[in-house]
Amino acid sequence: MACARPLISVYSEKGESSGKNLTLPAVFKAPIRPDIVNFVHTNLRKNNRQPYAVSELAGHQTSAESWDNGIIKAFRNIPGITLLNVSKLNILKLAPGGHVGRFCIWTESAFRKLDELYGTWRKAASLKSNYNLPMHKMLNTDLSRILKSPEIQRALRAPCKKIHRRVLKKNPLKNLRIMLKLNPYAKTMRRNTILRQAKNHKIRMDKAAAALEAKSDQKGVEGKKPVVGNKEKKAVGDKKLKKPVVGKKAAGTKKPAAEKKPTEKKPTSEEKKAAA
């Protein structure tokens, strides 16, 4: 429509036009940013809480007020339909999944109340203190369409499609392939080193075998000398290892008491003088 605030037709519950018209609330003229809706939806979804207490109005409301006008009970048993109070609109229900576009059916009284709740850009909201609709900074909120427009694409630089891949630096002292790139003679040097080490090892083994053979020949000519002192050491060791005899055997094997020799009396000093 050509007018700034188009008129909205009101229909009855039978689907017939009632003949009434309502002015579109100013809040519907505000541009919608899908990225902001998704951001707000995500942050609200993270703060979901499980209700655990009774209503704040419990004990202060009459039965008719709690029943409402019957519309909640009428739609309560129909799956996929959610009823919301216009004073407590929830973005989790209005934009499920953070995507705008859920089909909403407004009642006449709720539609009239939107201007009182949110006001306009010139008139403040009557149900909120010092609140006006925030002025939008973008006339067209379709960012993807704006970025893909030929005017912007023409002004942008061409995309850099060349990919510079980083080459892993390898140690030539550990990697033979890299060493051969730096020094082709490294392969010959390594081969010569291996051959020289094998030759030296063979020479050492031959010398050791010859020394062992000469030693064995020398022992065979001289003959083996008897080892002295080994048997005595063994006997001493055997004595040490003998277990002590316990019990009756010990009593039977006691050594006979040695006979006491008569002690000789030492001569006194007077006897020594007389003898002299």
C-alpha positions in Angstrom: 0.0 0.0 0.0 1.1 3.6 -0.6 0.4 4.7 3.0 3.2 4.7 5.6 1.1 2.8 8.1 -1.0 0.3 6.1 -4.3 -0.9 7.5 -4.8 -4.5 8.7 -8.2 -6.2 8.2 -9.7 -8.0 11.2 -11.3 -11.5 10.7 -13.7 -13.3 12.9 -13.2 -16.8 14.2 -15.3 -18.1 11.3 -12.8 -16.7 8.8 -15.1 -13.9 7.6 -14.1 -10.3 7.5 -15.6 -8.3 10.4 -15.2 -5.0 8.6 -12.8 -3.6 11.1 -9.4 -2.2 10.2 -6.3 -1.7 12.4 -3.3 0.4 11.8 0.0 -1.6 11.5 2.0 -1.1 14.7 5.3 0.7 14.3 7.2 -2.2 15.7 6.4 -4.2 12.5 8.1 -1.5 10.4 11.4 -2.0 12.0 13.8 -4.0 9.8 14.7 -7.5 11.0 18.4 -8.6 11.2 18.4 -12.5 11.1 22.0 -12.6 12.5 20.9 -10.5 15.5 17.8 -12.7 16.0 20.0 -15.8 15.9 22.5 -14.3 18.3 19.8 -13.3 20.9 18.1 -16.7 20.5 21.3 -18.6 21.2 22.1 -16.6 24.3 18.5 -17.0 25.7 18.6 -20.7 24.9 21.8 -21.1 27.0 20.0 -19.6 30.0 17.0 -22.0 30.0 15.8 -22.7 33.5 13.5 -25.4 34.8 10.5 -23.7 36.7 10.5 -24.8 40.3 8.3 -22.3 42.2 4.6 -21.3 42.1 3.4 -18.2 40.3 4.2 -14.8 41.8 0.5 -14.0 41.6 -0.7 -17.2 43.4 -3.3 -16.3 46.0 -4.1 -12.9 44.4 -6.0 -14.0 41.4 -9.6 -15.1 41.0 -10.6 -18.3 39.3 -11.9 -16.4 36.2 -8.6 -14.6 35.9 -6.6 -17.8 36.1 -8.9 -19.5 33.5 -8.5 -16.5 31.2 -11.3 -16.3 28.6 -11.0 -20.0 27.7 -8.7 -19.5 24.7 -5.8 -21.3 26.4 -7.9 -24.4 27.2 -9.4 -24.4 23.7 -5.9 -24.6 22.0 -4.1 -26.5 24.7 -4.7 -30.0 23.3 -3.7 -29.1 19.7 -0.1 -30.1 18.9 2.1 -27.5 17.3 0.2 -24.5 18.6 1.6 -22.2 21.3 -0.2 -19.4 23.0 1.7 -16.3 24.2 0.8 -13.3 26.2 1.5 -10.2 24.2 3.1 -8.6 27.3 5.5 -11.5 27.7 6.6 -12.4 24.1 9.4 -14.9 24.0 11.8 -15.1 21.1 12.4 -18.8 21.8 8.7 -19.4 20.8 8.4 -16.6 18.1 11.7 -17.6 16.3 12.3 -21.3 17.0 15.9 -22.3 16.2 16.8 -18.7 15.8 15.1 -18.4 12.4 12.4 -15.8 11.7 9.3 -16.8 9.9 6.9 -18.7 12.3 3.3 -18.2 11.4 1.6 -16.0 14.0 -2.1 -15.2 14.4 -2.8 -12.1 16.4 -6.0 -11.2 18.3 -7.4 -7.7 17.9 -6.7 -6.7 21.5 -3.1 -7.9 21.3 -2.5 -6.1 18.0 -3.8 -2.8 19.5 -1.6 -3.2 22.6 1.7 -3.3 20.6 1.9 0.4 20.2 1.3 0.9 23.9 4.1 -1.6 24.7 6.8 -0.5 22.2 5.6 2.9 21.2 6.9 4.5 17.9 10.1 6.4 16.9 8.4 9.7 17.8 6.1 8.7 20.7 7.3 6.8 23.8 5.7 3.6 25.0 2.9 4.1 27.6 3.4 0.8 29.4 7.1 1.2 29.7 9.1 4.0 31.3 11.2 6.2 28.9 11.2 3.6 26.1 11.2 4.4 22.3 11.7 2.1 19.4 15.5 2.2 18.6 16.3 3.9 15.3 17.5 1.4 12.8 20.9 2.1 11.0 20.2 -0.1 8.0 17.4 0.3 5.5 18.1 -3.1 3.9 18.9 -5.8 6.4 19.6 -8.6 3.8 23.4 -8.6 4.2 24.0 -11.5 1.9 22.1 -9.8 -0.9 24.1 -6.6 -0.3 27.4 -8.3 -0.4 26.6 -10.2 -3.6 25.3 -7.1 -5.3 27.3 -6.1 -8.5 28.0 -2.6 -7.1 30.0 -4.1 -4.2 31.5 -7.0 -6.1 32.8 -4.5 -8.7 34.6 -2.4 -6.0 36.2 -5.4 -4.3 39.6 -6.8 -5.1 39.9 -10.1 -7.0 40.2 -13.0 -4.6 43.7 -14.4 -4.1 43.4 -18.0 -5.1 47.1 -18.9 -5.0 47.9 -21.0 -1.9 51.3 -20.7 -0.4 52.0 -24.0 1.4 54.7 -24.0 4.1 57.5 -26.5 3.4 58.6 -28.5 6.4 62.3 -28.0 7.2 64.1 -31.2 7.6 67.5 -31.9 9.3 70.1 -33.1 6.7 72.1 -34.8 9.4 69.1 -37.1 10.1 67.6 -37.2 6.6 69.8 -38.7 3.9 67.6 -37.5 1.1 68.0 -33.9 2.1 71.8 -34.4 2.7 72.2 -35.7 -0.8 70.5 -32.6 -2.2 73.1 -30.5 -0.3 76.1 -32.8 -0.8 75.8 -35.5 -3.5 79.2 -37.0 -2.4 77.7 -37.8 1.1 76.4 -41.2 -0.2 79.9 -42.3 -1.2 81.4 -41.0 2.1 78.8 -43.0 4.1 79.5 -46.1 2.0 83.3 -45.8 2.5 82.8 -45.3 6.3 80.7 -48.5 6.5 83.2 -50.5 4.6 86.1 -49.2 6.7 84.3 -50.0 9.9 83.6 -53.5 8.7 87.2 -54.1 7.7 88.6 -52.8 11.1 86.1 -55.0 12.9 87.3 -58.0 11.0 91.0 -57.2 11.7 90.2 -56.9 15.5 88.4 -60.2 15.5 91.3 -62.0 13.7 93.8 -60.5 16.2 91.8 -61.6 19.1 91.4 -65.2 17.7 95.2 -65.4 17.0 96.0 -64.3 20.6 93.6 -66.8 22.1 95.1 -69.6 20.0 98.7 -68.7 20.9 97.8 -68.6 24.6 96.1 -72.0 24.5 99.2 -73.5 22.7 101.6 -72.1 25.3 99.5 -73.6 28.1 99.5 -77.0 26.4 103.4 -77.1 26.2 104.1 -76.0 29.8 101.4 -78.2 31.3 99.1 -77.4 34.1 100.6 -76.5 37.5 98.8 -77.8 40.6 96.8 -75.2 42.4 97.9 -74.9 46.0 95.8 -73.6 48.8 92.4 -74.2 47.2 91.7 -77.4 49.2 92.6 -75.8 52.5 90.4 -72.9 51.7 87.6 -75.3 50.8 88.1 -77.2 54.1 87.9 -74.0 56.1 84.8 -73.0 54.2 83.3 -76.4 54.9 83.9 -76.0 58.6 82.2 -72.7 58.6 79.2 -74.1 56.9 78.6 -76.9 59.4 75.4 -76.6 61.3 75.5 -76.6 65.1 74.4 -80.0 66.7 71.2 -79.6 68.7 69.5 -81.8 71.4 70.5 -85.3 72.5 73.1 -85.6 69.8 74.9 -82.6 71.2 75.0 -84.2 74.6 76.3 -87.5 73.2 79.0 -85.8 71.2 80.5 -83.8 74.1 84.3 -83.9 74.4 85.7 -85.7 77.5 87.0 -83.3 80.1 90.7 -82.9 80.0 92.7 -84.0 83.1 94.1 -81.2 85.2 97.9 -81.2 85.4 99.3 -80.6 88.9 100.4 -77.0 89.2 104.1 -76.5 90.2 104.7 -74.1 93.0 107.0 -71.2 92.2 110.1 -70.9 94.5 110.1 -68.0 96.9 112.9 -65.4 97.1 114.4 -67.1 100.3 114.7 -70.5 98.6 116.3 -68.8 95.6 119.0 -67.2 97.9 119.7 -70.5 99.6 120.1 -72.3 96.3 122.6 -69.6 95.3 
